[in-house]
């Protein structure tokens, strides 16, 4: 009987070794599902181009309040207006906050918010849904695929290039089947890869990339994140790198591992996911992202994390200012 799965401690040496070997080999003893090697590091032209933007989930409490009572909170149109006031280039409009979720909104609503964003000079960089590809219930996994496909088409109508999906929310995932009634991790990973590959193929048809987020659930390390994406092995499926949800002693090493595969981000206030944890070293984070050659949006997602005085208007502006200052300070001369 194997020991329970533990967070992996990543080192620079191990990261560099992995970056060299991963495009052509299996990871951690798990063979790739296919040999086509469709999944590979993204080839960028030019140096790093970093644009801090906003993930609407930063306003989750206010958005949820508005959905329950239109006289309370704010809606997605107000989030777009906030972005314009701070000269933010793009917004990631989480699907949960559209009217009628999980059903797709009416086209009229989608086109109204798309027009508002355009009038504000704002790109819509992505959306996202809730799904569970970790469950042994095949019907739940199939429903998640259909939900993802539906929202791929929503993203296409919005002009959003990415949609965020999860791996699955049911911990603990151990390397042996007897624990808590779970299947072996490799088997669960196989279920996920099959579902994500189907989503990615639908994404290809509509020009929308499937962005798989590390959420501290099935995916809690860079190696786990990368191994799953390799097993999916589809060029329309990449990583959404959540800088606050690699549950290791050195999450910056995990982030560095994933930069070459990133198609979207969630930039968090702390890399350890708790309000009382050390704040993100934004200079270190931006340097890592620059070294990885990433070009594109870096959506900020602030969270209440139990703070009674949490104000998303204040927190987003604070993190945005920090990110902008560090990006300017670290730009090549």
N, C-alpha and C positions, 0 to 999 in steps of 0.2 A: 504494500500500500504506500503510495507516494505521499510526500508531505503536501499540505495545502499550498496553493499558489500564493507566492509572496511578491510584493512590488520589487521590480528589478532595479538594482543600483547601477546607473549608467555612468560610464567614464568616457572621457574624450577619446582614449585609445579604442574602446569598444565601439563608440560611435563611428570613428573613422574606418575601422575594419568593416563594420556593418554597411556603411555607405558604399564601400568598394565592392562588397560581395552581393548585396541584396538584389540588384537588377537581374542577376543571372542565377541566383540560387535560392533554395528554400530557406526559411527562417526558423530557427529553434526546432529543427527536426520535423517541421510540418511541410510536406511537399505542396507545391503549387497545384491548384486545381487544373490548370491548363498550361500548355507549354508555349503559348503564343507570345508571352511577354508584352502584352498590350499596355500594362501598367509600368510606367518608368518615370524617372525624375523629369519634371517639366523643363523644357528647353526655353530659356529666356534670351532675348536679344537686348543688349544694353545692360547697364548696371541696375542696381536695385532702385525701385521707384515705390516709395511708401506713402500711402495716403490714409491717415486716420479718419475713420468714419463712425457710424453709429449702428448698433443693433438695437432694434426697438424693444427688445426684452428688458432693457434697462428701465423701462417705464411699466413693467408688468403689473404692478399693483394698481396704478392709475388706469391702465388700459382695461384690466379686468373689472374695475369698479364701473367704468363707462359701459362695458358690455352688459352688466347687470342693471344699471340705471343710467340712461343717457344724460341725466342731469349732473352726474358725478364724473370725476376723473377727466381723462382726455381720450381722444380717438387717434387713429393713425394719421389723419390729416394734420392734427395738431403736432404730432411728432415730426412730420415733414416740415412744418412751419418752424419748429425749434431748430431743426438742422439748418434751415436757411439763415436764421438769426446768427448762428455760429459759423457760417460759411463752411459747413460740412459738405463734402462732395457726394456722399452716397448714404443710403439707409438700407438696412436689412430688415424687411417687414415680416416678422414672425407670423406664421399662419394662424396661430391660436387667437389672434386679436382681430381677425377678419370676421364680419358678421356671418353667423351660421356655421362656423368651424365645428366639426371637421369637413362638412360639405363645402364644396367650392363656392365662393361668392358669385353673385350674378355678374355677368360681363360688364353691365353698366357701372357697378361699383368699382371693379378693377380698372376700368378705363378712366373713371373720374379721378382715382388716386394716382394713376399713371400720368394723367394730364397735369394734376397739381404738382407732382414731383418735377415734371418737365418745366412747368412755368417757374418753379423755384430754382431751376438749374441743378436739380438733384437727380442722381442716378439711383435706381433701385437695384441693389447689388445681390439680393437673395431673399429667400423666404425659408421656412422650415416647418416640419410637422412632427408629431409624436408617433413613434412606431416601436414595435417590439419584435425583433428578429431573433431574440435569444430563447424565446419560449419553445417548449416541446410541442405546443399546440399548433399544428400545421395550419388550422383555420385562422388563428390569430396572425400568423406570419403572412398568410395569403391576403388577409384584410389590410395588413400594413403595406404590402406591395401595391394593392389597388389604390390605397390612400396616397401613396407616394406618386403613383402615375397620374392621379387626378391633379395633384398639386404641381407636378412637373408642367402640366399644361397651364395651370394658373401662372407659374413662373414665366412661362413663355409669353403669355399675354401681357404680363407686366414688363417684359423686357429684362427680366432678372436672369443672370447667367448661371446661378447656382440654387440648389435646394438642399437644406441640411436634413440629414437623417441620423438617427441613433443606431447603435448596435443592438443594445437590449439592456433592460433595467434590473435584471434579477441576479443579484449576488447571493452567496459567494460562488464564484466559478473556480472549481478545483480541478486538479489534474487526475482525479480518480472518480469513478461514476457513483460510488456508494454514498458520497456526501450529500446530504439534504435532498436526495432523490434526483440530482442533476445528471445529465449525460456528460461524458468526458468533454473537456474543453474543445478538443479538436473536432468532435462531432457537432457541437454547437456552432463552432466557427464555420463549418461546412454549410449548416442551414443558413447562416447569415450571408455567406458569400453567394449562395445560389439566389437568395432574395435580392441582394444588392446588385447582382449582375443583371437580373431582370429589370430592375429599376433603371440601371445605367443604360441598358439598351433602349428603353423608352425615352430616357433623357437624350440620347443621341438623336432620336427622331425629331425632337423639338428644340435641340440646341441648348439643353440645360444640363449642367454638370451635377452629379450626385456628390455631395460633400459629407463625408462620414465623420461625425464628431466623437472625440474622446470625451466621455462624460463621467469618468470615474466609476463606471459600472463594469461591463464586460471589457471595455477598453480603458485601462488605467495606467499604461506605460506606452512609451514610444514604440517599443518592439512589438507589443500586442497590436497597436494601431497599424503599423506598417505590415505586419504579417497578415492581418485580415485584408488589407487593400491588395496585397500581392495575390492572395488567394482569390479575390474577386477578379483580378486581372482584366480590367476593362479601362480603356482610355477615357471614358466619360465618368469615371469614379475616382475621386481624390480625397484628400484629407481636409477636414475643417479642424484647424489646430486651436483647441481651447487652452489658453495659457494658464488656466487655473485648475485644470482637472487631470494632470498627470500626477498620480499619487505615489511619487517616489521621493527619495531624499534629495535629488537634484533635478527638479523638473526642467531646468534650463537645458540640460543635456538631452532630454526627451524632445523638447521643442526644436533643438538644433537638428536632431535626427529627422524630424518631419518637415522642415522648411522646404526641401526640394520637391515635396509632394503636395504642398499646400495649395488649395484652390479657394479657401476662405479661412477666416479667423474669428475668434472671440478673444479680445484683449481684456484681461481681467485686472482688477486692482491688486490682487495678491496671487502668487503662483500656487498657494496652498489651500485656497478655497474657503478660508475662514476669516472673519472680520478681525480677530485678534492676532492673526498671523502676520509675518513681515510683509510689507508692501512690495509690489513688483519693482525690481530694479529696471526701470525703463531704459536706461542707457545700455545695460547688459542685454536686455531683450532686443532692442532695436539693432544693436551690433550683431547679434546672432542672426537676425532676419536679414540684415544687409549682407552678411557673409554668405548666406544661403542663396543670394541672388533674387529673392522674391520681388516681383513687381505687381502692385495692385493695392486693393483696399485692405485696411486693417480695422475692422469694426470693433469699437469699444462696447463692452457689455458690463455695466456696473450692476451690482446686486445688493439687496438690503442686508443679507447675511445676518439677520436678527437685530440689526441696528434700529433702535426706535427713532433716531433722528435722521434716518436716511432720506435724502432729497435727491432724486435722480437728476433734476435740473442742475444742481450744484455739483454732484459727483461726476456727471458726464463732462461738464465744462472743465472741471479740475483735471481729469485724466486726459482730456483732449489737449489742454494746455501743456501738460507734461510731455505728452507724445510729440506734439508739434515742436516743442523746444528741443527735445532730444534728437528728433529727426534732423532738424536744422543744424544742430551742433555736431552731429556725426556724419553729415553729408561730405562726400569727397570734395576737396578744393580743386 
